[in-house]
Amino acid sequence: MPQSIPAGLTKEHVLKALADLDAGIDHPFGQPTGYVLVHEDKRYAPKAVVGLACRYSLERVLQPDEFSGGEAPGQANFVLRKLGFTVISKSDQAEEPQTGKNWSENEVGLIVADYFEMLQSEMLGQAYKKSEHRKSLAPRLAITAWRTKNRWGRCWKRVRWSNVGNPQER
């Protein structure tokens, strides 16, 4: 029976595992079944990432039958999200470009919440990068790169105008 992922895994360990996967390292994990980790416009199997990342925290690869890739605390998807990574359902990534379609209530909510987070940073004098916010938000919206580039700009202008009263773009 799979157990929880041992404590001690860090974002740095995961980034090293992603680099290993990009380099084509051999591993005992199969293709992702229900979810993918999205990082820098690439898709990875969450279990493979966590299993390989454990090489850096436990000094050995955690085998596929030793842990679960699920959503519960201690499972791969949960742990990766807690470390700040984006894990989405495979069905969400297959969405067609939505040219001419309305934004969902969820999409609008996520974008507005992200905008207010940036506004708060600005008001507190804290540095932030819109491009990093956009990159982290796009996979949660399960939108394509085209849609990210084209619809994000229009939404940003509308939010800036309606909530701040200043149409200036940054």
C-alpha positions in Angstrom: 0.0 0.0 0.0 1.4 3.4 -0.9 2.5 5.7 1.9 2.9 9.4 2.2 5.8 11.2 0.6 8.5 11.6 3.3 9.0 15.2 4.7 12.0 17.2 3.5 11.2 17.6 -0.2 11.9 21.2 -1.4 11.2 23.2 -4.4 15.0 23.0 -5.3 14.8 19.2 -5.2 11.8 19.3 -7.6 13.6 21.7 -10.0 16.6 19.4 -10.1 14.2 16.5 -10.9 12.7 18.5 -13.7 16.1 19.2 -15.1 16.9 15.4 -14.9 13.7 14.6 -16.8 14.5 17.3 -19.5 17.9 15.6 -19.8 16.2 12.2 -20.5 17.1 10.4 -17.3 15.8 6.8 -17.1 13.2 6.2 -14.4 10.6 3.5 -13.4 7.6 5.8 -13.9 5.1 5.6 -16.7 3.2 8.4 -18.4 0.9 10.6 -16.3 -2.7 9.2 -16.1 -4.9 11.9 -14.7 -2.7 15.0 -13.9 0.4 16.8 -15.2 2.8 19.2 -13.6 3.1 22.3 -15.8 6.4 24.2 -15.6 7.9 26.6 -18.1 5.4 25.5 -20.8 6.4 21.8 -20.4 4.3 18.9 -19.0 5.6 16.3 -16.6 4.2 13.2 -14.8 3.8 14.3 -11.1 4.8 10.9 -9.7 7.9 10.8 -11.8 8.9 14.3 -10.6 8.4 13.5 -7.0 10.0 10.1 -7.2 13.1 11.5 -8.8 13.2 14.6 -6.5 13.5 12.2 -3.6 17.0 11.3 -4.9 18.0 14.7 -3.5 16.2 14.6 -0.2 16.3 10.8 0.6 19.4 10.0 -1.5 17.3 7.4 -3.4 14.5 7.4 -6.0 11.1 6.8 -4.4 9.6 3.9 -6.4 6.1 4.2 -7.9 4.5 1.7 -5.5 5.9 3.5 -2.5 3.6 6.6 -2.8 0.5 7.9 -4.5 0.1 10.6 -7.1 -3.2 11.7 -5.6 -4.7 14.9 -4.2 -4.7 14.2 -0.5 -2.0 15.5 1.9 1.2 13.5 1.5 0.4 12.6 -2.1 2.3 13.8 -5.1 -0.1 16.4 -6.5 -0.8 17.9 -3.1 3.0 18.1 -2.3 3.9 19.7 -5.6 1.1 22.3 -5.2 2.3 23.0 -1.7 5.8 23.7 -3.1 4.3 26.2 -5.5 4.0 24.1 -8.7 1.0 23.9 -10.9 -0.6 20.5 -11.3 -3.6 20.3 -13.6 -6.0 17.6 -14.8 -5.0 16.2 -18.2 -8.5 16.8 -19.4 -8.1 20.6 -18.7 -5.0 20.8 -20.9 -6.7 19.4 -24.0 -9.1 22.4 -24.3 -9.4 24.0 -27.7 -8.6 27.7 -28.2 -11.6 29.7 -27.1 -11.6 32.5 -29.6 -14.7 34.5 -29.3 -16.0 32.6 -26.3 -16.9 34.3 -23.0 -14.6 33.9 -19.9 -16.0 31.6 -17.3 -16.9 32.9 -13.8 -13.9 30.9 -12.5 -11.5 32.4 -15.0 -12.6 36.0 -14.1 -12.4 35.3 -10.4 -8.8 33.9 -10.7 -7.7 36.8 -12.8 -9.3 39.5 -10.6 -7.8 37.9 -7.5 -4.4 37.8 -9.1 -4.8 41.5 -10.1 -5.6 42.5 -6.5 -2.6 40.5 -5.3 -0.4 42.6 -7.7 -2.2 45.8 -6.6 -1.5 45.1 -3.0 2.2 44.4 -3.7 2.3 47.8 -5.6 0.6 49.7 -2.8 3.0 48.1 -0.2 6.0 49.0 -2.4 6.9 45.4 -3.0 8.3 44.3 -6.3 6.3 42.0 -8.6 6.5 40.8 -12.2 3.3 40.7 -14.2 4.8 38.1 -16.5 5.4 35.7 -13.6 1.9 36.2 -12.4 0.6 35.5 -15.9 2.7 32.4 -16.3 1.6 31.0 -13.0 -2.0 31.8 -13.7 -2.3 30.5 -17.2 -2.1 26.7 -16.4 -4.8 27.2 -13.6 -7.0 28.6 -16.3 -6.1 25.7 -18.6 -5.8 28.0 -21.6 -3.5 27.8 -24.6 -0.5 30.0 -25.2 -2.4 31.9 -27.9 -5.3 32.6 -25.6 -2.9 33.6 -22.8 -1.2 36.2 -25.0 -4.3 37.6 -26.6 -7.1 37.5 -24.0 -4.9 38.2 -21.0 -4.0 41.6 -22.3 -7.6 42.6 -23.0 -8.7 41.4 -19.5 -5.8 43.3 -17.9 -6.8 46.5 -19.6 -10.4 46.1 -18.5 -9.5 45.3 -14.9 -7.0 48.2 -14.7 -9.6 50.6 -16.1 -12.6 49.5 -14.1 -11.0 48.9 -10.7 -8.3 51.6 -10.6 -9.7 54.2 -12.8 -6.4 54.5 -14.6 -6.2 53.1 -18.1 -2.4 53.3 -18.1 -0.7 50.0 -18.9 2.5 49.0 -17.2 
